[in-house]
Amino acid sequence: MKVLVVFLNGNIFKPKAGNETRIYHIVRQLCKYNEVITLESSVYKKEVCNLPVKARYFVNPIVIKGIRFGTFFAALNPSYILTLLKVLRKERPELLHVSYPFAVFITKALTKILHKGIVVYEAHDVEVKRSREVILKDPSFSFLKKWISYVYTYITEKLACMFADYIITVSREDADYFIKHFSVKKEKISVISTGTLVMDLEKYNKTKCREKLGLSKDSIIIVFHGAYKYYPNAEAIKLITNYIAPRIHEKFRDVLFVIAGKDVPKYEKEGIKFLGFVENLTELLVASDIAIVPILRGGGTRVKIMDYMSAGLPIVTTKKGVEGIEAENYKHAIIVETVDEELLRALELLIENDSERKRLGRNARKLAEEKYDWDKIGDELNKLYKSLNKRRH
C-alpha cells in the first residue's frame, strides 16, 4: 500500500522533540510493509533521510512577521494545496496519514475531488485541550492572540474529526474526549500509543557516560529533559530550578539535578546543571539515577516518560505528566497530584533508598517492554491500516 505521511510541524528524520520522535518511529514502522511518501516542511529539505521512504515532497511554510507557521495555517497555505495536488496526481497514495488537525479538512476536500485515498487524522493530543491548558496560560502570548488561536484551533479540530475517514489518538483519554465532545463514533477511532525503543543498557557504562557529559561520578543525578520552548516544559524547568532543587539541596548536598533538551541554555548553578541539547539521550539516561517529570499542563502523552521507563529509571511524576500511560502508582512510578511537599517526599524516598530505585526502575522497564515497544505498536498500526484499505475496496 502507498501511504503518504503529512508532517509539517518539525523534523522527521532528526527528532529532537516528542512529536518528532513519534512520527519518526511511525514512518519507520510503516516502511516495513508499505511504500511511504512524506510531505514535510521545506525547512528540513536538506535533512538526510535515514529511512527507506519512496519519495519526499516539501511545503513552504507561511511566515508572518518573521514567525514561521508550519502546520497551523496549512489549510490556508497555497504551497501546501499545490504540493498535495501534485503528490495525489503523481503518487496516488491509498492512505494519507495527517499529523495534527490543521491540514485534515483541506486534505480530505482534495482527495474527495480527485477520488483518491483514505484520510487518517493522527491526533498527537487533543489540540483544543492543549490550547486551553497551554496557549491560554502562556504569558508570552497577548490576550487577542490567545483567543484567536483557541477559536481557530477549536474550529479546525472539529472539522478534522468530522471529515477525516479515521482518527488515531495516543491515549484512551484523548479518544474518549473526541467521542464525548466532538461526537466521533467509536468505530471511527483507535488508540495507537506512543512507544519507545527499549534501550540495550549493557552497551553503556555509567561512569564513562558521566565522564563524557562532565557529570560527577559520586552525585545522585536527577534528570529532566524536554524542548525548552514548549511552555509546559519551560514551566517544569522553572519549578525544578526555583522550588524543587533548592528544597532538595538543603537536605542532600550530593544530589545534582541535570536538565537537557532542545533550546535549553547551557549553564550551572548550585545543585543544577543545564546541558543544552544532548545528542545521545541514552548516555544521559544511563548516567542518571532518578527521573522527574513535574509537568502541570499539556496534552497527549509525554515521550520522556517512555524514555525513562525504557532506561529503567525510577520516575517521580505528576498525574498530568503520566497521563495516557498505563503506569500504576508505586509500581511503575511514584505519581503525585501536583508539585508540592508530596513530590519532595517522593524524591527524598528514592534518594535515600537505592533498593526502591531499583525496584521501580525494573518495573518501569518491564512495562515498556511489554506494552510500549515500538515494534509491537508498529504491528498494530500496520494491521489497522491494512484493514482500512481492505474496507475501502
Order of alpha helices (4+ residues) and beta strands (2+ residues): beta-alpha-beta-beta-beta-beta-alpha-beta-alpha-beta-alpha-alpha-beta-alpha-beta-alpha-beta-alpha-alpha-beta-beta-beta-alpha-beta-alpha-beta-beta-alpha-alpha-alpha
